[in-house]
Amino acid sequence: MDVNVQAITEAVIKAIAEQGGLKNPICDGDIPVGVSNRHIHLSKADVETLFGAGYELTPLKDLSQPGQYACKETLTIIGPSLRPIENVRVLGPVRSASQVEISRTDSFTLKVKPPVRESGDIAGSAPITIIGPKGVVTLKEGCIIANRHIHMSLEDGIKYGVKDNEYVTVDACGERKTRFFDVQVRVSDKFRLEMHLDTDDANAAGLSGKSMVKIVK
């Protein structure tokens, strides 16, 4: 009689996990993870201040969300500590207002106090200075730490039974199993399924761009 060793092993591991005796049970997550490093969104006016009149950003590669792309251009950011962080990637396309997204670890280096916000919600956020090859832009507000969020298409929203701007709990079975609370869901026909975490959250949970997570009902 043939014995499926892998199937038996997985069944034993699952049984042990259910009894609380395994630290890293098999994860059946089906939502891909995107790890977001520090980056900059720029307005058209600030592009020209930083790079010169008439300058156009240069697309480098497409990102997971349709219409979004990483640019060839990088810039330097600096805060009250006067310790610069160099080579911060610019993302396109241009926006109506410039925004800098960093991690909590970055904020310690820069000595800034950015709030945790949804991307685009910059009112009253932290000031920061951006240094380019042709000029300098000082934002009175615009530096944030992006909140944990999941992008979903309309079909995915129906599949998971969630609505735009709903908040959910998410389990991640990385090297260090973690449960994320208050994860914002963004549902739109312009989005593709993916959970976005910054480098602090991803590293703490042992997650990478190849990881999968699941919504906990």
C-alpha positions as a Python dict, from the first residue, in 0.01 Angstrom:
ca = {
    (1, 'M'): (0, 0, 0),
    (2, 'D'): (135, 342, -100),
    (3, 'V'): (178, 587, 184),
    (4, 'N'): (155, 961, 119),
    (5, 'V'): (417, 1074, 369),
    (6, 'Q'): (367, 1445, 295),
    (7, 'A'): (-9, 1425, 353),
    (8, 'I'): (40, 1239, 681),
    (9, 'T'): (305, 1488, 796),
    (10, 'E'): (83, 1786, 720),
    (11, 'A'): (-208, 1624, 902),
    (12, 'V'): (6, 1563, 1212),
    (13, 'I'): (142, 1920, 1207),
    (14, 'K'): (-209, 2060, 1174),
    (15, 'A'): (-334, 1847, 1463),
    (16, 'I'): (-48, 1962, 1687),
    (17, 'A'): (-105, 2325, 1589),
    (18, 'E'): (-474, 2302, 1678),
    (19, 'Q'): (-373, 2184, 2024),
    (20, 'G'): (-150, 2488, 2067),
    (21, 'G'): (173, 2290, 2057),
    (22, 'L'): (324, 2437, 1740),
    (23, 'K'): (456, 2791, 1708),
    (24, 'N'): (436, 2810, 1328),
    (25, 'P'): (131, 2624, 1196),
    (26, 'I'): (61, 2584, 827),
    (27, 'C'): (-83, 2910, 695),
    (28, 'D'): (-368, 2898, 447),
    (29, 'G'): (-359, 3269, 364),
    (30, 'D'): (-461, 3372, 14),
    (31, 'I'): (-390, 3747, 14),
    (32, 'P'): (-45, 3841, -121),
    (33, 'V'): (177, 4081, 74),
    (34, 'G'): (348, 4386, -69),
    (35, 'V'): (630, 4534, 139),
    (36, 'S'): (654, 4910, 96),
    (37, 'N'): (987, 5082, 158),
    (38, 'R'): (1013, 5457, 221),
    (39, 'H'): (907, 5656, -86),
    (40, 'I'): (794, 5993, -218),
    (41, 'H'): (490, 6109, -416),
    (42, 'L'): (533, 6447, -586),
    (43, 'S'): (311, 6718, -727),
    (44, 'K'): (392, 6851, -1073),
    (45, 'A'): (510, 7182, -928),
    (46, 'D'): (745, 7010, -683),
    (47, 'V'): (885, 6787, -961),
    (48, 'E'): (989, 7099, -1147),
    (49, 'T'): (1135, 7261, -834),
    (50, 'L'): (1344, 6954, -755),
    (51, 'F'): (1448, 6853, -1107),
    (52, 'G'): (1405, 7161, -1322),
    (53, 'A'): (1139, 7337, -1531),
    (54, 'G'): (947, 7106, -1764),
    (55, 'Y'): (1096, 6790, -1609),
    (56, 'E'): (899, 6465, -1646),
    (57, 'L'): (939, 6166, -1415),
    (58, 'T'): (1094, 5856, -1574),
    (59, 'P'): (898, 5530, -1519),
    (60, 'L'): (1127, 5247, -1410),
    (61, 'K'): (892, 4957, -1339),
    (62, 'D'): (522, 4898, -1282),
    (63, 'L'): (397, 4837, -929),
    (64, 'S'): (130, 4590, -827),
    (65, 'Q'): (-152, 4845, -838),
    (66, 'P'): (-261, 4937, -1192),
    (67, 'G'): (-128, 5272, -1312),
    (68, 'Q'): (127, 5303, -1032),
    (69, 'Y'): (500, 5281, -1103),
    (70, 'A'): (842, 5328, -949),
    (71, 'C'): (1045, 5605, -1107),
    (72, 'K'): (1411, 5615, -1196),
    (73, 'E'): (1445, 5928, -984),
    (74, 'T'): (1553, 5922, -619),
    (75, 'L'): (1580, 6208, -371),
    (76, 'T'): (1717, 6290, -26),
    (77, 'I'): (1493, 6365, 272),
    (78, 'I'): (1599, 6545, 587),
    (79, 'G'): (1439, 6640, 918),
    (80, 'P'): (1533, 6822, 1239),
    (81, 'S'): (1812, 6574, 1315),
    (82, 'L'): (1995, 6696, 1001),
    (83, 'R'): (2078, 6331, 933),
    (84, 'P'): (1969, 6277, 570),
    (85, 'I'): (1821, 5962, 423),
    (86, 'E'): (1940, 5936, 65),
    (87, 'N'): (1816, 5752, -244),
    (88, 'V'): (1448, 5762, -153),
    (89, 'R'): (1249, 5636, -452),
    (90, 'V'): (992, 5857, -623),
    (91, 'L'): (666, 5688, -724),
    (92, 'G'): (442, 5798, -1007),
    (93, 'P'): (223, 5932, -1141),
    (94, 'V'): (231, 6286, -1003),
    (95, 'R'): (-27, 6380, -740),
    (96, 'S'): (-209, 6696, -645),
    (97, 'A'): (6, 6726, -331),
    (98, 'S'): (348, 6591, -240),
    (99, 'Q'): (378, 6324, 28),
    (100, 'V'): (661, 6133, 194),
    (101, 'E'): (591, 5788, 343),
    (102, 'I'): (843, 5652, 591),
    (103, 'S'): (864, 5388, 863),
    (104, 'R'): (870, 5448, 1237),
    (105, 'T'): (1240, 5350, 1232),
    (106, 'D'): (1305, 5622, 971),
    (107, 'S'): (1130, 5875, 1194),
    (108, 'F'): (1387, 5813, 1468),
    (109, 'T'): (1669, 5886, 1225),
    (110, 'L'): (1502, 6203, 1095),
    (111, 'K'): (1363, 6315, 1434),
    (112, 'V'): (1018, 6374, 1286),
    (113, 'K'): (682, 6270, 1432),
    (114, 'P'): (463, 6151, 1145),
    (115, 'P'): (111, 6027, 1218),
    (116, 'V'): (-13, 5689, 1098),
    (117, 'R'): (-245, 5774, 811),
    (118, 'E'): (-409, 5653, 495),
    (119, 'S'): (-207, 5758, 192),
    (120, 'G'): (-323, 6101, 76),
    (121, 'D'): (-446, 6209, 420),
    (122, 'I'): (-172, 6460, 496),
    (123, 'A'): (-359, 6744, 671),
    (124, 'G'): (-173, 6829, 991),
    (125, 'S'): (97, 6566, 928),
    (126, 'A'): (469, 6614, 991),
    (127, 'P'): (688, 6861, 803),
    (128, 'I'): (988, 6738, 605),
    (129, 'T'): (1242, 6869, 354),
    (130, 'I'): (1312, 6705, 16),
    (131, 'I'): (1642, 6774, -160),
    (132, 'G'): (1675, 6730, -536),
    (133, 'P'): (1945, 6793, -796),
    (134, 'K'): (1800, 7130, -894),
    (135, 'G'): (1624, 7255, -583),
    (136, 'V'): (1476, 7200, -238),
    (137, 'V'): (1115, 7159, -128),
    (138, 'T'): (1013, 7200, 237),
    (139, 'L'): (672, 7052, 310),
    (140, 'K'): (489, 7210, 601),
    (141, 'E'): (283, 6890, 611),
    (142, 'G'): (309, 6569, 412),
    (143, 'C'): (521, 6317, 603),
    (144, 'I'): (324, 6012, 724),
    (145, 'I'): (356, 5648, 820),
    (146, 'A'): (115, 5461, 595),
    (147, 'N'): (-147, 5259, 778),
    (148, 'R'): (-177, 4884, 723),
    (149, 'H'): (-419, 4830, 438),
    (150, 'I'): (-545, 4586, 178),
    (151, 'H'): (-624, 4678, -180),
    (152, 'M'): (-912, 4482, -336),
    (153, 'S'): (-1104, 4478, -661),
    (154, 'L'): (-1484, 4494, -651),
    (155, 'E'): (-1495, 4117, -706),
    (156, 'D'): (-1253, 4058, -418),
    (157, 'G'): (-1467, 4275, -192),
    (158, 'I'): (-1764, 4051, -263),
    (159, 'K'): (-1553, 3737, -217),
    (160, 'Y'): (-1427, 3843, 126),
    (161, 'G'): (-1752, 4008, 231),
    (162, 'V'): (-1600, 4349, 302),
    (163, 'K'): (-1669, 4706, 192),
    (164, 'D'): (-1449, 5001, 109),
    (165, 'N'): (-1300, 5163, 423),
    (166, 'E'): (-1394, 4869, 644),
    (167, 'Y'): (-1136, 4761, 903),
    (168, 'V'): (-1043, 4395, 950),
    (169, 'T'): (-806, 4171, 1145),
    (170, 'V'): (-536, 3982, 953),
    (171, 'D'): (-328, 3678, 1046),
    (172, 'A'): (24, 3640, 908),
    (173, 'C'): (207, 3309, 938),
    (174, 'G'): (562, 3424, 877),
    (175, 'E'): (869, 3329, 1076),
    (176, 'R'): (710, 3515, 1366),
    (177, 'K'): (335, 3455, 1353),
    (178, 'T'): (156, 3785, 1392),
    (179, 'R'): (-200, 3918, 1408),
    (180, 'F'): (-254, 4266, 1263),
    (181, 'F'): (-549, 4467, 1393),
    (182, 'D'): (-726, 4765, 1235),
    (183, 'V'): (-624, 4689, 878),
    (184, 'Q'): (-806, 4921, 640),
    (185, 'V'): (-965, 4768, 331),
    (186, 'R'): (-976, 4975, 12),
    (187, 'V'): (-1213, 4838, -252),
    (188, 'S'): (-1213, 4976, -607),
    (189, 'D'): (-1228, 4861, -967),
    (190, 'K'): (-883, 5022, -996),
    (191, 'F'): (-720, 4799, -735),
    (192, 'R'): (-556, 4457, -738),
    (193, 'L'): (-558, 4224, -435),
    (194, 'E'): (-263, 4291, -206),
    (195, 'M'): (-194, 4381, 157),
    (196, 'H'): (56, 4664, 201),
    (197, 'L'): (291, 4670, 499),
    (198, 'D'): (587, 4894, 566),
    (199, 'T'): (932, 4748, 631),
    (200, 'D'): (896, 4766, 1010),
    (201, 'D'): (579, 4556, 1014),
    (202, 'A'): (707, 4312, 753),
    (203, 'N'): (1042, 4256, 922),
    (204, 'A'): (884, 4214, 1265),
    (205, 'A'): (655, 3940, 1132),
    (206, 'G'): (916, 3775, 908),
    (207, 'L'): (718, 3857, 591),
    (208, 'S'): (834, 3927, 237),
    (209, 'G'): (683, 3998, -103),
    (210, 'K'): (628, 3623, -141),
    (211, 'S'): (420, 3588, 175),
    (212, 'M'): (45, 3536, 203),
    (213, 'V'): (-192, 3646, 478),
    (214, 'K'): (-557, 3588, 563),
    (215, 'I'): (-849, 3791, 695),
    (216, 'V'): (-981, 3664, 1028),
    (217, 'K'): (-1358, 3663, 1056),
}
